[in-house]
Amino acid sequence: MSRTLLALALCLLLPPLVDAAPQVTLGVVNWIGYGPIYCAADNGDYRRYGLDVRLVTFSDNSLMSGALEGGELTASTLTYDQVLVAAARHWDLKVVMPVDYSTGGDAILASNAVHSVRDLKGRAVAFQPVSPSDFLLGYALAQVGLTERDIRAVNATPEGVVGVMASGSVAAGVTYQPSVSVILKMGGGKLYHVLLSSRDARGMITDVLAVKQSTIVQDPKLVEGLIRGTLDGLAFMHKQPAKAAALIAHRLEVSVADVQSQLPNIENPGLHQLGDVFNQAEALPSFHASGKVIGGILMKEGLLKSLPPIAATYDAHFVALVQAHPGDLQ
């Protein structure tokens, strides 16, 4: 048999090659709010939409926007302040969906001498500048006509707020779980109370899914698939909460009990609420509301010269498309 005939015979015997799903690198940090993404990745939900998603876990989230802009990642979870800074640098990043809101995980804690946010005027408050704690505090103060110039700021990391408040040297502090629970237990639970939490400011602290504008143009089906797969992961969390908690616990390397205690402090918006952040409104969870507060703090700290146009930081049409044509979302 000639080599040509032999090659032809082998080709006929071999099964046809199937195009492999394109590999998508998705940047994450270890965070309870990314439960839908963890579940979707572990259950193969993204493959239903032709995507082979590999999660890339960062220990420092400040590196993630640069990795996305530089092409090391196909997509990434980010906080909205990172998106604003990227826009000011004229980077190519767009938010395509919100992933989670903090709804109780972050809080302003105060001594019994402080009965309202207005009572913070002239008092010492411990928090970390240019952080979710700063953004929550800035929002709370703005609601009563105050700014951070009206308080005495004490620089402390979220973990460090615990020690500062234990010393009694400040009237209030801003931090997140589990530090919130630690502080509330001080003095047998009689020293401090929650003045305001992120549950009272739904959407002020938002994690998002972002991609490059070039990806939107070149592969819109990839973006749509990421959104649909993530929503399938959220559906799994609702239908199989025990199994979902176990998957999330494995990803975060914590106990199932830890996951179950933390989940009530975040909200993963469902399909019908996904577009709320894109509404051109002055109320949360709109980016037009949170962006104004966050942008003001970033400008005060010299990280922004001016506030980028909020509408230029996102692309809302993918969420609108999925809402109009949910298809067979699980």
PLY file of the C-alpha trace (Angstrom):
ply
format ascii 1.0
element vertex 330
property float x
property float y
property float z
element edge 329
property int vertex1
property int vertex2
end_header
0.00 0.00 0.00
1.36 3.42 -0.90
2.00 6.03 1.77
-0.79 8.15 0.32
-3.33 5.32 0.52
-2.14 4.40 4.02
-2.56 7.99 5.20
-6.03 8.13 3.68
-7.02 4.88 5.38
-5.84 6.17 8.75
-7.78 9.39 8.31
-10.95 7.41 7.64
-10.41 5.28 10.77
-9.69 8.19 13.13
-12.64 10.00 14.76
-13.24 13.55 13.54
-11.48 16.25 15.57
-13.76 18.43 17.66
-12.85 22.08 18.12
-11.74 22.58 21.71
-13.50 25.27 23.70
-11.36 28.40 23.93
-9.64 28.72 27.30
-10.76 31.75 29.25
-8.67 32.95 32.17
-10.85 34.61 34.80
-9.19 36.50 37.65
-10.59 36.15 41.18
-9.55 36.58 44.80
-10.71 34.39 47.67
-14.01 36.08 48.45
-17.38 34.71 49.55
-19.15 36.90 47.00
-17.71 34.94 44.10
-19.69 31.81 45.00
-21.61 31.74 41.69
-18.32 31.81 39.76
-16.80 29.03 41.86
-19.88 26.86 41.41
-20.11 27.53 37.68
-16.44 26.66 37.17
-16.61 23.47 39.25
-19.88 22.28 37.70
-18.82 22.93 34.10
-21.54 25.53 33.54
-19.35 27.72 31.36
-18.79 24.79 29.00
-22.50 24.86 28.21
-21.72 28.13 26.43
-18.57 26.94 24.69
-16.06 28.27 27.23
-13.23 26.49 29.04
-12.87 28.78 32.06
-9.79 28.58 34.28
-9.89 30.61 37.47
-6.69 32.50 38.33
-6.59 33.37 42.03
-4.73 36.53 43.08
-3.51 37.21 46.60
-3.33 40.95 45.82
-6.39 42.32 44.06
-4.58 45.55 43.17
-2.75 43.62 40.43
-5.86 42.35 38.69
-6.89 45.34 36.59
-3.35 45.62 35.22
-3.31 41.90 34.40
-6.59 42.31 32.51
-5.40 45.38 30.62
-2.11 43.66 29.81
-3.81 40.60 28.33
-2.74 38.15 31.05
-6.42 37.60 31.83
-9.43 37.28 29.54
-11.79 38.60 32.21
-11.54 39.57 35.85
-13.55 40.32 38.93
-12.79 43.83 40.18
-14.14 46.35 42.65
-15.76 49.38 41.07
-13.12 51.79 42.38
-10.53 49.82 40.37
-12.67 50.33 37.27
-12.77 54.10 37.84
-9.00 54.29 38.23
-8.54 52.18 35.08
-10.87 54.50 33.15
-8.88 57.53 34.29
-5.78 55.84 32.86
-7.63 55.36 29.55
-7.46 51.59 29.89
-9.64 49.34 27.79
-11.80 47.85 30.58
-15.59 47.60 30.79
-17.93 46.26 33.45
-20.38 43.78 31.94
-22.21 42.62 35.10
-22.28 43.08 38.87
-21.24 39.95 40.76
-22.05 40.83 44.36
-22.97 43.57 46.79
-21.81 43.75 50.37
-25.04 43.69 52.40
-23.89 43.63 55.99
-20.34 42.40 55.71
-18.98 45.94 56.11
-20.06 48.20 58.95
-19.51 51.43 60.86
-19.30 50.53 64.55
-19.65 53.13 67.27
-19.53 53.56 71.04
-22.68 54.15 73.03
-21.97 57.90 72.99
-22.65 57.94 69.23
-26.33 57.54 68.36
-26.34 58.63 64.71
-23.98 59.23 61.82
-24.33 62.96 62.47
-22.89 62.37 65.95
-19.56 61.42 64.33
-18.84 65.11 63.71
-15.63 66.09 65.49
-14.98 62.54 66.73
-12.14 60.12 66.00
-13.02 57.38 63.49
-10.66 54.54 62.56
-10.67 53.25 58.97
-8.39 52.50 56.04
-8.26 55.28 53.41
-9.17 54.44 49.81
-10.85 51.17 50.72
-14.41 49.83 50.90
-14.46 51.07 54.50
-13.65 54.58 53.28
-16.36 54.39 50.61
-19.02 53.23 53.08
-18.07 55.98 55.54
-18.05 58.61 52.79
-21.53 57.54 51.68
-22.89 57.61 55.24
-21.48 61.06 55.95
-22.81 62.46 52.67
-26.34 61.34 53.57
-26.32 63.73 56.55
-24.46 66.59 54.87
-21.02 65.83 56.31
-17.66 64.95 54.76
-14.52 63.31 56.11
-13.23 66.81 56.91
-15.87 66.88 59.66
-14.36 63.90 61.53
-10.92 63.07 62.91
-9.65 60.27 60.69
-7.45 57.59 62.30
-5.61 55.44 59.75
-6.01 51.73 60.48
-6.33 48.59 58.39
-9.66 46.74 58.65
-7.97 44.19 60.90
-6.21 46.93 62.86
-9.52 48.63 63.67
-10.14 45.85 66.18
-7.15 46.82 68.32
-7.81 50.53 68.02
-11.39 50.13 69.20
-10.33 47.74 71.98
-8.09 50.54 73.28
-11.04 52.92 73.50
-9.10 55.65 71.71
-11.74 56.24 69.01
-15.47 56.78 69.03
-16.07 54.67 65.93
-14.41 52.41 63.39
-15.16 50.96 59.99
-14.25 47.39 59.10
-15.66 44.14 57.72
-16.37 40.61 58.87
-15.12 38.79 60.85
-13.70 41.89 62.58
-17.21 43.33 62.93
-18.31 40.39 65.08
-15.14 40.56 67.19
-15.74 44.23 68.03
-19.43 43.73 68.81
-18.50 41.07 71.38
-16.15 43.39 73.30
-17.14 44.12 76.87
-19.74 41.39 76.79
-21.40 43.04 73.80
-22.05 46.30 75.65
-19.32 48.61 74.29
-20.11 49.01 70.59
-23.06 48.82 68.23
-23.61 48.93 64.48
-24.21 52.53 63.45
-24.65 51.70 59.76
-23.79 48.66 57.67
-23.50 47.97 53.98
-26.98 46.45 54.27
-28.15 50.08 54.56
-26.13 51.01 51.48
-26.81 48.16 49.04
-24.57 48.68 46.02
-22.08 51.05 47.60
-19.53 48.23 47.74
-19.88 46.24 44.52
-17.74 43.57 42.90
-18.04 43.37 39.13
-17.07 41.24 36.16
-14.96 43.18 33.65
-13.48 42.48 30.23
-11.57 44.52 27.68
-13.46 46.52 25.09
-11.48 44.66 22.44
-12.91 41.35 23.75
-16.42 42.78 23.52
-15.81 43.66 19.88
-13.95 40.51 18.87
-15.84 37.85 20.84
-19.21 39.01 22.18
-20.36 35.38 22.58
-17.56 34.87 25.12
-18.85 37.75 27.22
-22.43 36.51 26.98
-21.28 33.00 27.94
-19.51 34.30 31.06
-22.68 36.03 32.21
-24.93 33.05 31.49
-22.53 30.59 33.12
-22.25 32.74 36.24
-26.05 32.93 36.49
-26.18 29.13 36.23
-23.77 29.00 39.14
-26.07 31.29 41.13
-29.05 29.08 40.30
-27.12 26.08 41.64
-26.51 27.95 44.90
-30.26 28.48 45.25
-31.28 24.93 44.29
-28.50 23.01 46.05
-27.36 25.25 48.94
-25.59 22.49 50.88
-23.62 21.26 47.85
-22.86 24.84 46.82
-21.57 25.69 50.30
-19.26 22.67 50.15
-17.88 23.75 46.74
-17.31 27.31 47.93
-15.71 26.12 51.17
-13.28 23.97 49.17
-12.34 26.94 46.98
-11.86 29.28 49.93
-10.22 26.62 52.13
-12.61 27.30 54.99
-15.30 25.25 56.69
-18.82 24.85 55.33
-20.06 26.48 58.54
-17.90 29.53 57.78
-19.41 29.80 54.31
-22.96 29.49 55.62
-22.35 32.20 58.22
-20.80 34.60 55.69
-23.27 34.26 52.82
-26.00 36.39 54.47
-23.58 39.34 54.41
-23.42 39.48 50.61
-25.97 39.54 47.80
-25.46 38.08 44.35
-28.05 39.91 42.22
-30.22 37.67 40.08
-31.08 38.06 36.42
-33.85 40.62 36.96
-31.66 42.82 39.21
-28.48 42.72 37.12
-29.27 45.92 35.25
-29.89 48.05 38.34
-26.26 49.20 38.50
-26.51 50.62 34.97
-29.54 52.82 35.63
-28.73 56.51 35.29
-30.03 57.28 38.77
-28.85 59.10 41.88
-29.80 56.17 44.11
-27.86 53.02 44.87
-27.02 50.50 43.53
-26.52 52.61 40.37
-22.87 53.17 39.43
-23.90 56.78 38.82
-24.56 57.06 42.58
-21.73 54.95 44.01
-19.27 56.28 41.42
-19.82 59.85 42.56
-18.96 58.99 46.18
-16.04 56.71 45.31
-14.72 59.13 42.71
-14.80 61.99 45.20
-12.70 60.01 47.67
-10.25 58.94 44.95
-9.85 62.56 43.83
-9.27 63.67 47.42
-6.49 61.09 47.70
-4.94 62.20 44.40
-5.71 58.94 42.57
-8.02 60.70 40.12
-7.74 64.17 38.64
-11.38 64.16 37.63
-14.27 61.70 37.61
-14.39 59.69 34.37
-17.78 59.57 32.63
-19.60 56.81 34.51
-21.42 55.58 31.40
-18.05 54.95 29.75
-17.04 52.44 32.45
-19.60 49.78 31.53
-21.37 48.00 28.68
-24.95 47.25 29.69
-26.14 45.60 26.50
-25.05 42.06 27.42
-27.16 42.03 30.57
-30.07 43.50 28.59
-29.61 40.77 25.98
-29.64 37.95 28.53
-32.65 39.48 30.31
-34.55 39.69 27.02
-33.52 36.17 25.95
-32.87 34.10 29.09
-33.05 30.89 27.05
-32.39 27.78 29.09
-30.61 29.39 32.01
-30.62 26.80 34.79
0 1
1 2
2 3
3 4
4 5
5 6
6 7
7 8
8 9
9 10
10 11
11 12
12 13
13 14
14 15
15 16
16 17
17 18
18 19
19 20
20 21
21 22
22 23
23 24
24 25
25 26
26 27
27 28
28 29
29 30
30 31
31 32
32 33
33 34
34 35
35 36
36 37
37 38
38 39
39 40
40 41
41 42
42 43
43 44
44 45
45 46
46 47
47 48
48 49
49 50
50 51
51 52
52 53
53 54
54 55
55 56
56 57
57 58
58 59
59 60
60 61
61 62
62 63
63 64
64 65
65 66
66 67
67 68
68 69
69 70
70 71
71 72
72 73
73 74
74 75
75 76
76 77
77 78
78 79
79 80
80 81
81 82
82 83
83 84
84 85
85 86
86 87
87 88
88 89
89 90
90 91
91 92
92 93
93 94
94 95
95 96
96 97
97 98
98 99
99 100
100 101
101 102
102 103
103 104
104 105
105 106
106 107
107 108
108 109
109 110
110 111
111 112
112 113
113 114
114 115
115 116
116 117
117 118
118 119
119 120
120 121
121 122
122 123
123 124
124 125
125 126
126 127
127 128
128 129
129 130
130 131
131 132
132 133
133 134
134 135
135 136
136 137
137 138
138 139
139 140
140 141
141 142
142 143
143 144
144 145
145 146
146 147
147 148
148 149
149 150
150 151
151 152
152 153
153 154
154 155
155 156
156 157
157 158
158 159
159 160
160 161
161 162
162 163
163 164
164 165
165 166
166 167
167 168
168 169
169 170
170 171
171 172
172 173
173 174
174 175
175 176
176 177
177 178
178 179
179 180
180 181
181 182
182 183
183 184
184 185
185 186
186 187
187 188
188 189
189 190
190 191
191 192
192 193
193 194
194 195
195 196
196 197
197 198
198 199
199 200
200 201
201 202
202 203
203 204
204 205
205 206
206 207
207 208
208 209
209 210
210 211
211 212
212 213
213 214
214 215
215 216
216 217
217 218
218 219
219 220
220 221
221 222
222 223
223 224
224 225
225 226
226 227
227 228
228 229
229 230
230 231
231 232
232 233
233 234
234 235
235 236
236 237
237 238
238 239
239 240
240 241
241 242
242 243
243 244
244 245
245 246
246 247
247 248
248 249
249 250
250 251
251 252
252 253
253 254
254 255
255 256
256 257
257 258
258 259
259 260
260 261
261 262
262 263
263 264
264 265
265 266
266 267
267 268
268 269
269 270
270 271
271 272
272 273
273 274
274 275
275 276
276 277
277 278
278 279
279 280
280 281
281 282
282 283
283 284
284 285
285 286
286 287
287 288
288 289
289 290
290 291
291 292
292 293
293 294
294 295
295 296
296 297
297 298
298 299
299 300
300 301
301 302
302 303
303 304
304 305
305 306
306 307
307 308
308 309
309 310
310 311
311 312
312 313
313 314
314 315
315 316
316 317
317 318
318 319
319 320
320 321
321 322
322 323
323 324
324 325
325 326
326 327
327 328
328 329
